[in-house]
Amino acid sequence: MQLSPNLWLVEGDDFPSAAEASADEPLAVSRGLAPEQVLAAYRRGIFPWMSERGIVFWWSPDPRMVLAVDDFKCSRSLRKTLRSGIFELREDSAFVEVMQACAAIPRRGQDGSWITSDFVAAYSALFERGIAHSVEAWQDGELAGGLYGLQIGRFFFGESMFAYRRDASKAALAHLVARLKAQGITHIDCQQETAHLASFGARAISRAAFLALLKTAGVADAAG
C-alpha cells in the first residue's frame, strides 16, 4: 500500500480526530497493535483494518454503515431457521476460534485477511476484560458460524462474521440483536457499506452523524 505523507503515526493511544480522516483512506498507522489502542480508537470512531509488515492502518470511513437494533430485519426464512432449533446459539464460548475462523474463511475481493496474530492477541485481551464478545452458532457439536466485536457504552462494534453452514452467521446476528435489545444497546457499527448488511436493515450515515451517535450512546471520547 502506498502511504500518504499525511498519515498520523500513532504512539500509544494518541489518535487524531476522526473528523480529519479522508472518506476512503486510512487516517493513521501504528507499529503493531495494543488492546488500549483498539479501545481508544473505537471511542473516537476509528478502527484498525489491514496491516502490512507490522504496520497497522486505522480508518474512519465516511459514510459509516450502522444498524439500529430496532431496525433489524429478520427474514421469513431466517425466522424459520431460528424456530427450527437447528443451531445452538452461545455467547463467549469460543472467542478465539471465532476470530480464527473469520480470518481463515475466503472472502470475495480479498486476498488473505487483516485478522493477523496481532489482531487475535489484542482482541483476546479485550475479551478477557469483558469488552470484546463473540456469538457462536453450533450444529452437531461443531462451530457452524459466528461473529465478534466490542461492546462499549450502548454500542456494539461489529468486527467480522463467518459461516460454515447456511444461515449460521445470520442466526448469530439475530441472537446478538435480541441480547442487545434486552440490555438497552441501541446500535451496531457495521463499518463498511455492503448490500448484505443493508438487507438486515443497516444503513449508511455520515461520519458526523456517526460520531454524534457515539456521544449519545455513552461511548467516551467519541469525537476524538
N, C-alpha and C positions, 0 to 999 in steps of 0.2 A: 504494500500500500504506500502511495506517495504521501508523505506527511506535509501538512501545511505548516509554514513557519510560524503561524499564529497560534498553534496548538499550545494550550496551557499544560505545563509539566506539573503533575500533582505530586506534592510532597506531603505525606501523611494524609490528613483529610481536608486539606486546603484546596477546595474546589472553587472554580469561578462561578458566577451566577449563570443559571440555566438560560436566562433571558439573553445572554450574549452568544448563545450557540447558533451555528448555522442550522438551517432547516433539515439538511440531509447529510451532514458531515459530523465527525466527532468534534467535541469542543476541548478535550483534554486527553492526555496519555499519562500512564504511570508505569514504573518499573515493578512489575508484579502486582499482586492483588492481596489486600489485607481485609479482614472482616470489618474493621472500623471504617475503612474506606468505602466499602459497599454500603454500609448503613448510612454514613454521612451523605453519600451520593443520592440514595433514594429519597432522603429527607429533603433534598434540593431539586428533585425532579430529574435526576440524572441516573443512568445505569451503565454497567460495563457490558460491552458486547464486542467480541472479536479480540484476538491477541495475535501477536506476531513476534516470534523470537524473544519472548519475555516481556514485550511491551503490550500493555492493555489499553484499549481505546474506550473512552467514556462518551456517552451520547445523551442528547435530549432532543429528539426529533420534533418537528412541527409540520403537520399536526401529530397528535398523540391518540392512539386507539384506547378507548376506555369503555368498560362495561359497567353500567349501573346495575346492581344486583336486582333491583326491582324491574329492570327491563329485560331480564334474561328470558330468552325464547327456548322453550323445551318442545321440540317437535313431537308429533304424534308417535313416530317410530321410536324416538328416544324414551318417551313415557312408557311405551310398551316394553322396551328393554329393561327399564328400571323396575317395572312391576313384575317382570318375569323372574327376578332374583338370580339371573344368570351370573352376575358379578357380586362378589363380596367386597363391599367398599370399606376401606380402612383409612385412618389418618396417622401419619408419622410412624408407620410401622416398617418402612423400608426407604428412608430418605436417600441414602447414598445410592442404593440400587436404582431409584427413580432417576437421579441425576445421571448416572452412568448409562441408563437406557436412553435418556434424552440425547446424550452425547453420541451414542452409537447408531441410532436409527437414521437411515438415509433420508435426506430432505431435498425436494426438488429445488434446483438452482443453487445448492450449496455444496461446496467441495470440502468435506470434513466438518468439524464442529468447533464452535467457540468455547464449548464447555471442557476446558483443559483440566489437568490435575490441580492447578492453582485455583480454578473456579470451584472445583469439588471441595477442596480444603477450606476455602473461605466460607462458602455457604454451609458446609457441615458444621463449622464453628458457630455460625449464627443459629443453626438448628439446635445445637447443644444449649444455646441460650434461650430457646423458645421463641425465636424471631422468625426463623425460616421453617416452613412446613411443607409436607407432601400429602397428597391424597392418592391412594392406590386402588385400582380395580384388580381383584384376584379372581381367577377362574380355575377350578380344579386344583387348588393349592399352588398355582403358579401366577406370577405377576403378569397381568394381561395389558395393563396400561396405567397411566397416571400423570401427575403434574406436580410442580413445586413452585414455590415463591416465598415472598416475605410478607409478613403482616405487621404493619406499623400504623398506629392510630386506628382510624376507621377505614383504612385502605389495605387491600391485598395486592401486592405487586407480583403479577404472574411472570414467571421466567420461561418455562418451557413445558411441553407436554408430549406424550408419546402413546402409541397404541400398537400392540402386537395382535390384538383381536378387534374385530369390528365393534365400534361404539364404546370401547373400553375407556378411552380418554374423555369422551363426551359424558359418560356416566360419572367419571371422577369429577368433571367440571360441575355437573348438576348437583352432586353431593356437596362440593365446595360451596356453591351458591346458597344452598339450603342452610349450611352451617354458618356462613357469613351473615345471612339474614337474621338468624337466631341470635347472633352476637352483636347486631347493630352495625356491622360493617357495610358501608354504602357502595363502594366501587372496587372494581378490579382493573388494574393497569395492565393493558394488553400490549403495550409498547408499539408494535408495528401494525400498520393498517393492512388487513387481508380480508378477502371475501369470506373465508372460513369463519373468522371471528365475527364478522358482520352478521352472519347467519344466526349467531346466538344473541344478537341484539346489541353488540358493541358498536360504537360509532366514533368517528374521528372528531376530535375537538382541537382547538388551537392550543398552543403551548401556554399562552397566558391564561386561558380558561382552566387548563390542567393544573397549573401552579396555584390558582385560586382555589380549586377543589382540594388540593393538598392542605391548604391552610384551614379550610372549614372542616376538614376531616381529622384535624389534630395531628398532622404529620409535621414534626418540628422542623424549623429552618427551611420551609418549603420553597421560599423564593431565593435561597442562596445567600 
